[in-house]
Amino acid sequence: MNREFRDNPERGSGTVLAAGLALVVIMAMALMLLFAQSAVMATRAAAAADLAALAAADALRGITSGDPCTVAAEVAARHAAALVSCTEEAGQTVMVRTELNARTLVGAATGQARAGPPP
C-alpha cells in the first residue's frame, strides 16, 4: 500500500464531492426548465381557449358568421391547439376546451374558457 494513501485516506474525495454537487445542480436546473416549459405551454393553451371561446361567443350571438364550434376550432388551430370540446350553454354562452398540439414531458397542456355576452 502507498504510504501517502495510508497517511491521508480522504485524498481525492473533494473531486468526487464536486462532481456530485455539479450533478445535483444540473438536475435541479433541468427540473426548473421543465417547470418553466410547462408554465409557458399552459399559458399558451389558456390563451388559445380564451380566444376560441370569444370567437365562438361572437358567432353564437350573430356578430360574426359561422357555426360557433367551427369558428372556435379554426381559432384554436391558428394558435397551434386542437379543440377538445365546445358546448353551447344557456344565455348565449360557450364553453371551450383546447389542447396544444405540442407536448411536453409531463403531457399535453390544456386550456378551458367560457365566453358570452357582456353583462
C-alpha positions in Angstrom: 0.0 0.0 0.0 1.2 3.5 -0.8 2.5 5.5 2.2 0.7 8.7 1.1 -2.6 6.9 1.0 -2.2 5.5 4.5 -1.4 8.9 5.8 -4.4 10.6 4.1 -7.2 8.2 3.2 -9.5 11.0 2.1 -7.3 12.2 -0.7 -9.3 12.8 -3.9 -12.6 12.9 -2.1 -13.0 16.6 -2.9 -13.2 15.8 -6.6 -15.9 13.2 -6.1 -17.9 15.7 -3.9 -17.5 18.4 -6.5 -18.7 16.1 -9.3 -21.7 15.0 -7.1 -22.6 18.6 -6.4 -22.3 19.5 -10.1 -24.7 16.6 -10.9 -27.2 17.9 -8.4 -27.1 21.4 -9.8 -27.5 20.2 -13.3 -30.5 18.1 -12.3 -32.1 21.0 -10.4 -31.6 23.2 -13.5 -33.2 20.6 -15.8 -36.2 20.3 -13.4 -36.6 24.1 -13.3 -36.5 24.3 -17.2 -39.2 21.5 -17.3 -41.4 23.5 -15.0 -40.8 26.7 -16.9 -41.7 25.0 -20.2 -44.9 23.6 -18.7 -45.9 27.0 -17.4 -45.4 28.6 -20.9 -47.3 25.8 -22.6 -50.2 26.1 -20.0 -50.3 29.9 -20.7 -50.5 29.2 -24.5 -53.3 26.7 -24.1 -55.3 29.1 -21.9 -54.8 31.9 -24.4 -56.0 29.6 -27.3 -59.0 28.6 -25.2 -59.8 32.2 -24.4 -59.6 33.4 -27.9 -61.6 30.4 -29.3 -64.3 31.0 -26.7 -64.6 34.7 -27.5 -64.8 33.9 -31.3 -67.4 31.2 -30.7 -69.5 33.5 -28.5 -69.4 36.2 -31.2 -70.6 33.6 -33.8 -73.3 32.4 -31.4 -74.7 35.9 -31.0 -74.6 36.6 -34.7 -71.8 39.2 -34.6 -69.7 37.1 -36.9 -70.8 34.4 -39.4 -70.3 30.7 -39.0 -71.1 27.8 -36.6 -69.7 28.7 -33.1 -67.8 25.4 -32.7 -66.4 25.5 -36.2 -65.2 29.1 -35.6 -63.7 28.0 -32.2 -61.8 25.1 -33.9 -60.4 27.5 -36.6 -59.2 30.0 -34.0 -57.7 27.2 -31.8 -55.9 25.8 -34.9 -54.4 29.2 -35.6 -52.8 29.1 -32.1 -51.4 25.6 -32.6 -54.1 24.0 -30.5 -56.9 21.5 -31.1 -60.4 21.9 -29.9 -61.2 19.2 -27.4 -64.8 20.2 -26.6 -67.2 23.0 -27.5 -70.5 23.4 -25.7 -73.2 26.0 -26.2 -74.7 26.8 -22.8 -77.7 28.9 -21.7 -77.6 32.6 -22.1 -75.6 32.6 -25.3 -72.5 31.3 -23.5 -69.9 29.0 -25.0 -67.6 26.7 -23.0 -64.4 25.7 -24.9 -61.6 23.3 -24.0 -58.3 23.2 -26.1 -55.2 21.1 -26.1 -51.9 22.2 -27.6 -50.5 20.2 -30.4 -47.0 20.3 -28.9 -46.4 18.0 -25.9 -44.0 18.3 -23.0 -42.5 15.5 -20.9 -45.3 16.0 -18.4 -48.1 15.7 -21.0 -50.3 17.9 -23.1 -51.2 21.4 -22.0 -54.9 22.1 -21.9 -57.0 25.2 -21.5 -60.6 25.9 -20.7 -62.6 29.1 -21.2 -66.2 30.3 -21.1 -67.4 33.4 -23.0 -70.7 35.0 -23.6 -72.4 38.4 -24.0 -71.2 41.3 -21.9 -73.0 41.8 -18.6 
